[in-house]
Amino acid sequence: MSITVINGTNFVLSSPSDPLQVLIGGVACGSVTLINTQTMRCVTPAGTGKSLSVVVRTGFQFSQISSALLSYRSPTLTSVVGCTFDTALSVKLCPRLRNAGNVTLTGTHFGDGVSVVIGTSACAPVHYISATTVTCPIPAGSEALTTIVLFQQTGAFAQPFGSLGYAQCSNGSIQVDRNPECKRCDAGSFSTLSGSANCDVCQAGFGSLGTGANRCDECDPGQFSPGANVTCTSCPAGRATRDQRSGECVDCAPGRYQPDSGKFDCMDCPLGRFSNVTGAKECFAAPPGYFASCGPPGYQNAAGCQINPKPCPVGTNSTGNRGQCDDCIPVRDISAGIE
């Protein structure tokens, strides 16, 4: 409780039923006590501001308005309670989005009707508990370290109190400008560290499935990725990868084929069938009179095998779709000896 002493002249009671009154900045001072005609005292009302007027009323008479006679102390901030304390940064780390709970500010000389600003955002509504304690809901934010300022209605403010910040974006996501909402890394990119400003793209032969990845995985056999924000993709039919971590698919060479997608290797055309193009999804049957083979079974991997069908040698023939030609059946002349 603070006592204000007023000095002047002609301080008298007009009547017992109409006691003296003292107004400080328009607010009544409590428990006015007349000491003599030149002195009185009262309990200073709670308030804020500087250079406030003091007026004495007795009956229907008022003293001349006197300004710059009384000022309240400016507020001070001594502590901030709320969120999780990060010992490394020596700050309170709050969730970046709303519904992060309340922050409690303690100090001195707050006064009713104060406002609180965290960073550049208002912490509102402010719940006034006493002249030393207020609470308010934490606004969304993104700064790693920001200041808290408490303002009185009159404009007086406490010195900025820098002990509150917002949690960093977790790995797999990044902060974009000052947006409180973290952005997940796109598919085909990643971030390994919390608080990253950019997502790194996966290298060729690696990919990330879906958004928000904190690393890239090797492409499986039969899959490829050229990198630059592209996920691993199955090789189409007629193509295959040579190994893991492949950045591209390779066309099946002539004499080989692959009818399915997502395969690691191409297959040799079977006996009796051939392929004379790259990227074949199937092999074609050797036509009648031709054969498709480089030799006996097991010899098909020789260079140039099953690329083009070969004509049957003289004295042999094939009905088609054959890996070899058969000898022609001798024809006996039965006309000899006939009379």
Order of alpha helices (4+ residues) and beta strands (2+ residues): beta-beta-beta-beta-beta-beta-beta-beta-beta-beta-beta-beta-beta-beta-beta-beta-beta-beta-beta-beta-beta-beta-beta-beta-beta-beta-beta-beta-beta-beta-beta-beta-beta-beta-beta-beta
